[in-house]
Amino acid sequence: MNGQTLRVLVVEQGVSAGLPARDALGPLELRRVAGLDAAVQGLDAGPVDALLLTLPCDALASLPAWPAFSRAVAEAAVLVACDGEPGLEAALHLVQLGVQDVLALDASALPRALRLAVERRRLQELSRKALGTDLLTGLPDQAQLAEQLTQLLAMRERQPAPMALLAVRLDGLAAAEARLGRESANALRRKIAVRLRVGLRAGDVVAALGADLLAVLLPQLQDVQDAARVADKLQEALRAPFAVAGEQVAIAAAIGAARYPQDGRDAATLLRLATGLAAAAPTQGRGGSAAPAAANDGA
C-alpha cells in the first residue's frame, strides 16, 4: 500500500486527531466529522479504507454500545486513539470485537498505524473468503487454510506477533453416522463448526482438514499461552450434546496446538505439528478431563 492514497474517515469525539495530509508512507485522503452521531453520515458519504476514532480514554468501555459500531468494523479498518494510555481490559475487548488497534493519541505515529491497520484487515478479509470449501461443512478446506496461513506468516515476518494453529480431532462422528445415517452425520459436522465459530473472534478461522478433523487459526494472540486458553474454551463448547435427527449426540475432542514462532515458521510445519499432536492426544468430552496437547508441553 506504500504510496497509495489512504482514505480515512476521522471521527473526533471530543478529542482532535491533528493528522497531517501526508507522511513518509504516502498521502492520506481525510474526511473529518465531529462526534459519533455524525459518523454514520461520514460512512454514507463514500467508501473508506480506515476509520480513525479519537476520544477520551474513559469513553473506551462504552464504545461498543455505539449503534454504528458493528457497521464500522465491518466496512473499514477501525483504529481508536485516546487522550492518554488506554486501559488494557477495554482495549482488549475492542480488539476482540473487531477494532484493529487501540493506542494513545500521537499524531505523528497515526499515519503509520492506520496503514498497518488497513493491511491487517485486508489479511483478515482474505482469511474469511474461502476460495476452497469443504462440502461437508461449508468451511474453508485444507488448501485454502494453508494459503491463508502462508499469507499471515508472511505478515508476521514483517510484523512479529504470536499466533497459533489448533487441530481439533473429533471422536463420535463415525458412530453417529452408523446409527443415524450420512446426512445426519453431515448435519452434526455443520453444527460442530457453528458452535466452534461462535466461541471465536471475528478474525479467527475455522477450517476442515478431514471428515473428523477441524482446524482453528488464531492469527492474533496477546501471548502464545492464549492458545491453550482458547483450546480449553473450545473443549468446553463441545461438551454439551448436539440435537441431531431427534437424538442427543455427544462428541469428544482432542486438540493439538502449534504456536508461532516457537513451534514453526511455515504453514506446513505448523499444520503437521498441530495435526500430529491432535492425533496423539487423548480425547475429552462426555465427562473426560484431559488437557489439550501442545508442541512445547513438557519441554
C-alpha positions as CSV (number, residue, x, y, z in Angstrom):
1,M,0.0,0.0,0.0
2,N,3.1,2.2,0.1
3,G,2.5,5.4,-2.0
4,Q,-1.2,4.8,-2.4
5,T,-3.8,7.3,-1.1
6,L,-5.4,6.0,2.0
7,R,-9.0,7.1,2.5
8,V,-9.5,7.9,6.2
9,L,-12.7,9.0,8.0
10,V,-11.7,10.8,11.1
11,V,-14.3,10.8,13.9
12,E,-13.4,13.3,16.6
13,Q,-15.4,12.6,19.7
14,G,-14.2,15.5,21.9
15,V,-10.5,14.9,21.1
16,S,-8.7,16.3,18.0
17,A,-6.6,13.9,15.9
18,G,-4.3,16.5,14.3
19,L,-3.4,14.3,11.4
20,P,-1.2,15.6,8.6
21,A,-2.5,15.1,5.0
22,R,0.7,13.2,4.0
23,D,3.6,11.4,5.7
24,A,6.5,9.4,4.6
25,L,4.3,6.4,3.9
26,G,2.1,8.2,1.4
27,P,-0.9,10.6,1.1
28,L,-4.0,10.5,3.2
29,E,-7.4,11.5,1.9
30,L,-9.0,12.8,5.1
31,R,-12.7,13.4,5.8
32,R,-13.4,14.7,9.3
33,V,-16.7,14.6,11.3
34,A,-17.3,15.8,14.8
35,G,-18.8,13.2,17.1
36,L,-20.2,9.7,16.8
37,D,-23.6,10.9,15.7
38,A,-22.1,12.3,12.5
39,A,-20.0,9.2,11.8
40,V,-22.8,7.4,10.0
41,Q,-23.2,10.2,7.6
42,G,-19.5,10.1,7.0
43,L,-19.7,6.4,6.2
44,D,-22.6,7.0,3.9
45,A,-20.7,9.7,2.0
46,G,-18.4,7.1,0.4
47,P,-16.1,4.1,1.0
48,V,-13.2,4.5,3.3
49,D,-10.2,2.3,4.0
50,A,-9.9,3.3,7.6
51,L,-11.9,4.9,10.4
52,L,-9.9,6.8,13.0
53,L,-11.8,7.5,16.2
54,T,-10.4,9.8,18.7
55,L,-12.0,10.1,22.1
56,P,-11.2,10.4,25.9
57,C,-9.8,7.2,27.4
58,D,-12.6,6.9,29.9
59,A,-15.1,6.5,27.0
60,L,-13.5,3.3,25.6
61,A,-15.7,0.9,27.6
62,S,-18.9,2.4,26.3
63,L,-17.8,2.5,22.6
64,P,-19.3,-1.0,21.8
65,A,-22.7,0.5,22.6
66,W,-22.4,2.9,19.7
67,P,-25.2,1.8,17.3
68,A,-22.9,2.1,14.3
69,F,-20.0,0.1,15.9
70,S,-20.7,-3.1,14.1
71,R,-21.1,-1.4,10.7
72,A,-17.8,0.5,11.2
73,V,-15.7,-2.6,11.9
74,A,-17.4,-4.4,9.0
75,E,-16.7,-1.7,6.5
76,A,-13.3,-0.3,7.4
77,A,-10.2,-0.9,9.5
78,V,-11.1,0.8,12.7
79,L,-8.3,2.5,14.8
80,V,-9.1,4.0,18.2
81,A,-6.8,6.7,19.7
82,C,-7.5,8.2,23.1
83,D,-6.1,11.1,25.0
84,G,-3.9,9.0,27.3
85,E,-2.8,5.5,27.9
86,P,-5.7,3.2,27.1
87,G,-6.8,0.6,29.7
88,L,-5.8,-2.9,28.8
89,E,-9.1,-4.5,29.5
90,A,-11.1,-2.0,27.5
91,A,-8.6,-2.2,24.6
92,L,-8.6,-6.0,24.5
93,H,-12.4,-6.0,24.5
94,L,-12.5,-3.6,21.5
95,V,-9.9,-5.7,19.6
96,Q,-11.9,-8.8,20.2
97,L,-14.9,-7.1,18.7
98,G,-13.1,-6.2,15.5
99,V,-11.1,-3.0,16.2
100,Q,-7.7,-3.2,14.7
101,D,-5.8,-1.3,17.4
102,V,-6.3,0.9,20.4
103,L,-3.5,3.3,21.2
104,A,-2.5,6.6,22.8
105,L,-3.1,9.6,20.6
106,D,0.2,10.6,18.8
107,A,-0.5,12.5,15.6
108,S,3.0,11.7,14.2
109,A,2.5,7.9,14.6
110,L,-1.1,7.7,13.4
111,P,-0.5,7.6,9.6
112,R,1.8,4.5,10.0
113,A,-0.7,2.9,12.5
114,L,-3.5,3.5,10.0
115,R,-1.7,1.8,7.1
116,L,-0.8,-1.2,9.3
117,A,-4.4,-1.4,10.4
118,V,-5.7,-1.5,6.8
119,E,-3.1,-4.2,5.9
120,R,-4.2,-6.3,8.9
121,R,-7.8,-6.0,8.0
122,R,-7.0,-6.9,4.3
123,L,-5.4,-10.1,5.5
124,Q,-8.3,-10.9,7.8
125,E,-10.7,-10.5,4.9
126,L,-8.5,-12.9,2.8
127,S,-8.7,-15.4,5.7
128,R,-12.6,-15.2,5.7
129,K,-13.0,-15.5,1.9
130,A,-12.7,-19.2,1.4
131,L,-11.9,-20.0,-2.2
132,G,-11.7,-23.7,-1.4
133,T,-14.7,-25.1,0.5
134,D,-15.2,-28.3,2.3
135,L,-18.6,-29.7,1.0
136,L,-19.5,-31.4,4.3
137,T,-19.3,-28.3,6.5
138,G,-19.1,-25.3,4.2
139,L,-15.8,-24.4,5.8
140,P,-12.5,-23.5,4.1
141,D,-10.7,-26.7,3.2
142,Q,-7.0,-27.6,3.9
143,A,-5.7,-26.0,0.7
144,Q,-7.4,-22.7,1.5
145,L,-6.3,-22.8,5.1
146,A,-2.7,-23.4,4.0
147,E,-2.9,-20.4,1.7
148,Q,-4.3,-18.2,4.4
149,L,-1.8,-19.4,6.9
150,T,1.1,-18.7,4.5
151,Q,-0.2,-15.1,3.9
152,L,-0.4,-14.5,7.6
153,L,3.0,-15.9,8.3
154,A,4.5,-13.6,5.7
155,M,2.9,-10.6,7.5
156,R,4.2,-11.9,10.8
157,E,7.8,-11.9,9.5
158,R,7.4,-8.2,8.9
159,Q,5.3,-7.5,11.9
160,P,6.2,-10.1,14.6
161,A,3.4,-11.2,16.9
162,P,2.3,-14.6,18.4
163,M,-0.3,-16.7,16.6
164,A,-1.4,-20.3,16.7
165,L,-3.0,-23.1,14.8
166,L,-5.2,-25.6,16.6
167,A,-6.2,-29.0,15.2
168,V,-9.4,-30.4,16.6
169,R,-9.9,-34.2,16.3
170,L,-13.5,-35.2,16.8
171,D,-14.5,-38.6,18.2
172,G,-18.0,-39.9,17.8
173,L,-18.8,-38.9,14.2
174,A,-18.4,-42.4,12.8
175,A,-20.7,-43.8,15.5
176,A,-23.3,-41.1,14.7
177,E,-23.1,-41.8,11.0
178,A,-23.5,-45.6,11.6
179,R,-26.5,-45.0,13.8
180,L,-28.2,-42.0,12.1
181,G,-27.0,-42.0,8.5
182,R,-24.7,-39.9,6.4
183,E,-27.0,-36.8,6.1
184,S,-27.4,-36.6,9.9
185,A,-23.7,-37.0,10.4
186,N,-23.1,-34.2,8.0
187,A,-25.6,-32.0,9.8
188,L,-23.7,-32.8,13.0
189,R,-20.5,-31.7,11.4
190,R,-22.0,-28.4,10.5
191,K,-23.4,-27.9,14.0
192,I,-20.0,-28.6,15.4
193,A,-18.4,-26.0,13.1
194,V,-21.1,-23.4,14.0
195,R,-20.5,-24.0,17.8
196,L,-16.8,-23.6,17.4
197,R,-17.2,-20.4,15.3
198,V,-19.5,-18.8,17.9
199,G,-16.7,-19.1,20.5
200,L,-14.1,-17.3,18.4
201,R,-13.3,-13.8,17.4
202,A,-14.2,-12.3,14.0
203,G,-10.7,-12.7,12.6
204,D,-10.2,-16.3,13.6
205,V,-10.6,-19.0,11.0
206,V,-12.3,-22.5,11.3
207,A,-11.4,-24.9,8.5
208,A,-12.0,-28.5,7.7
209,L,-9.0,-30.8,7.4
210,G,-10.9,-34.1,7.1
211,A,-14.2,-35.8,8.0
212,D,-13.3,-35.8,11.7
213,L,-10.6,-33.1,11.9
214,L,-11.0,-29.4,12.0
215,A,-8.5,-26.6,12.4
216,V,-8.7,-23.2,14.1
217,L,-6.4,-20.5,13.0
218,L,-5.7,-17.8,15.7
219,P,-4.0,-15.0,13.8
220,Q,-3.8,-12.5,16.7
221,L,-2.8,-13.5,20.2
222,Q,-1.7,-11.3,23.0
223,D,0.6,-14.1,24.3
224,V,1.4,-17.6,23.0
225,Q,-0.2,-19.1,26.1
226,D,-3.5,-17.8,24.9
227,A,-3.6,-20.7,22.5
228,A,-4.1,-23.1,25.4
229,R,-6.9,-21.0,26.9
230,V,-8.7,-20.9,23.5
231,A,-8.3,-24.7,23.3
232,D,-9.9,-25.1,26.8
233,K,-12.8,-22.8,25.7
234,L,-13.4,-24.9,22.6
235,Q,-13.3,-28.1,24.6
236,E,-15.9,-26.7,26.9
237,A,-18.1,-25.6,24.0
238,L,-18.2,-29.1,22.7
239,R,-19.2,-30.8,26.0
240,A,-22.9,-30.2,25.6
241,P,-24.6,-32.8,23.3
242,F,-25.9,-31.9,19.9
243,A,-29.5,-32.3,18.8
244,V,-29.5,-34.4,15.5
245,A,-32.4,-36.3,14.0
246,G,-34.3,-36.2,17.2
247,E,-31.5,-37.6,19.3
248,Q,-28.9,-36.1,21.6
249,V,-25.4,-36.9,20.2
250,A,-22.3,-36.4,22.4
251,I,-18.9,-35.7,20.8
252,A,-15.4,-35.9,22.3
253,A,-12.4,-34.0,21.0
254,A,-8.7,-33.9,21.2
255,I,-6.8,-30.6,20.4
256,G,-3.3,-30.1,19.3
257,A,-1.7,-26.6,19.3
258,A,1.2,-25.4,17.2
259,R,2.3,-21.9,18.0
260,Y,4.2,-19.4,16.0
261,P,7.1,-18.6,16.2
262,Q,8.5,-21.2,18.7
263,D,6.9,-24.3,17.1
264,G,7.4,-23.3,13.4
265,R,7.6,-20.5,10.9
266,D,5.9,-22.1,7.9
267,A,2.5,-23.4,7.2
268,A,3.5,-27.0,6.5
269,T,5.4,-27.3,9.8
270,L,2.5,-25.8,11.9
271,L,-0.1,-28.0,10.2
272,R,2.0,-31.1,10.7
273,L,2.7,-30.4,14.3
274,A,-0.9,-29.5,15.2
275,T,-2.5,-32.5,13.5
276,G,0.1,-34.8,14.9
277,L,-0.5,-33.6,18.4
278,A,-4.2,-33.9,18.0
279,A,-3.9,-37.5,16.7
280,A,-1.8,-38.4,19.7
281,A,-3.7,-36.6,22.4
282,P,-6.4,-38.3,24.5
283,T,-10.0,-37.1,23.7
284,Q,-12.0,-35.3,26.3
285,G,-15.7,-34.8,26.5
286,R,-18.6,-36.9,27.7
287,G,-17.1,-36.4,31.2
288,G,-13.5,-36.5,30.2
289,S,-10.9,-34.1,31.6
290,A,-7.7,-34.5,29.6
291,A,-5.7,-31.3,28.8
292,P,-5.1,-30.2,25.2
293,A,-1.8,-31.1,23.8
294,A,0.8,-28.5,22.7
295,A,4.1,-28.8,20.9
296,N,6.1,-27.4,23.9
297,D,4.3,-29.3,26.6
298,G,6.9,-30.9,28.8
299,A,9.8,-29.3,27.1
